[in-house]
Amino acid sequence: MNHERRKKLLSELALFAFAVCAALVALTLFAPEALARVGGGQSYGGGGSHGGGGAGGLIVWLLFRLVMLTIEFPAVGIPLDIIVVSVILYVYLRKDKTPLSVCSADAAVGTTEPTHRSFTQEFNQLRRFDPNFSEITFTDFCYALYARAQDARGSGKLDELSPYLSDAARNSLTERNPQNLQAVIGIIVGSMQVAGVQGLTSPVVQISVEFETNYTEVVGVDGKQPQQMTYYVRERWVLERKRDVLSPTPDKATALHCPRCGAALMKDATGACAFCGARIESGEFQWFVRSITLLSQEARGPLLTSDVPEVGTDYPSVVQSNFQNIYAHFQQNHPAFNWAEFEARARLIFNELQLAWSSLQWERARPFETDNIFQMHQYWIEAYKRQGLRNALDNFRITQIQPVKIREDAFYNSITVRIWAEGNDYTVDTQGKIVSGSNKSLRRWSEYWTFIRNRNAKPAAARADLNCPNCGAPLKVNVTGICEYCQGKITSGEFDWVLSKIEQDESYKG
């Protein structure tokens, strides 16, 4: 090989090596995240970056240089082809094994596979032994218990929760305490997914749930100003209970009372309930946390300026098996139900949530959401405010609503619809500068929204106006979702349909 040819080869190899390194960095730094809006897209873990077009161009250029190198110097280019293909496979296979950090309303970007499976069959089997079992009530119980446990960890009162948390579970929480911990505040459950159901053929059933949460630890040091650190956390809790226990009604399914007698959580000198004398160390009366595993804990907050294409909008709808017959049966059992009225209610809630989100005035959305999803959305509103940002959705409208699932349990009716919508989706800073998205190009998306209503709700028409569904007064509720006129808790679905869940179409399984 002559000097010029050797010089050219070395130059190509150096350039190619640099390009490979840059491409791998790009693949890492510019991993896509969905754009934020009320329905989802925020990366709850706070990772990633906005942009990504530069990474795609770099990769195209890299492939072109590789082809040219293979043509001109096949003895070198072909082995490099093998190496590059191997590296790409390694990167993507490893990426697939890394769980995405998203909340229940988020998109699992870059995958067409659901991020979690449905346990409908297992829950139906559980209802054979416990007809009162309700997924909605179980979820509310888990949310409440998680928040109470973290608060008790900060105040040093975890032992009070021994009727709900085993020794091992309490120890696993205490072990993460930093020195001089004063409090755990700002506890937000962004996501809770059922990860497994076991023991349906045995006397004790177990349900594993995975939380994605944020909380802030307040630490004091020698009389100085307390320091605060906010964490994004992933945890797995394993709850167990006797299979044949009848679940309590929703108003009693909280972690605030003795699971046996319903009295306040107070213990005597022996560690038993001060009122009924029961020493509870298992799921004999209510769900009991057998173990808690900390999967990850990161001191970082959310990034709110990502911008990538929607995923799944054109996917076929996931419709409940035998839906038409189920719908007909539901209509027969609820003759007062009117689909047009329900759809009008769904459109009202959709519009009010978008307006509340865009204006950062989330209290406007309070009457239309259950406590859990309101809490999660409130976290994101506060995150935008702290970073001096506002996510706006202008000129939005629903283009189609399709009912896809109806469920009934002992306490609730639920209807899931797929909503297609469009609008100008963008994020601005305090100076009004657009930092992601576009206020000129329409963005189209679809999501699955689940609405619930109490089975004992009055058979009145679904309200499509801004009045209390119970007393008819102008809609005004406090932070707990209670009407300031009639004192009815309208966010529980006791009087009308309220939003319970939002799921992205690429992760929704039915």
Secondary structure, DSSP 8 states (H G I E B T S, - for coil): --HHHHHHHHHHHHHHHHHHHHHHHHHHHT------BTTB---TT----S--HHHHHHHHHHHHHHHHHHHH-HHHHHHHHHHHHHHHHHHHHHHHTS-----TTS--TT-SS-SS---HHHHHHHHTT-TT--HHHHHHHHHHHHHHHHHHHHHT-GGGGTTTB-HHHHHHHHTT--TTEEEEEEEEEEEEEEEEEE-TTSSEEEEEEEEEEEEEEEE--TTS--EEEEEEEEEEEEEEEETT-----GGG-SSSB-TTT--BS-B-TTSSBTTT-----SSSSS-EEEEEEEEEEE------------SSTTS-----TTHHHHHHHHHHH-TT--HHHHHHHHHHHHHHHHHHHHHT-GGGGGGGB-HHHHHHHHHHHHHHHHTTEEEEEEEEEEEEEEEEEEEE-SSEEEEEEEEEEEEEEEEEETT--EEEE-SSS-EEEEEEEEEEEETTS-S-----SSB-TTT-SB--B-TTSBBTTT--BGGGTSSS-EEEEEEETTT---
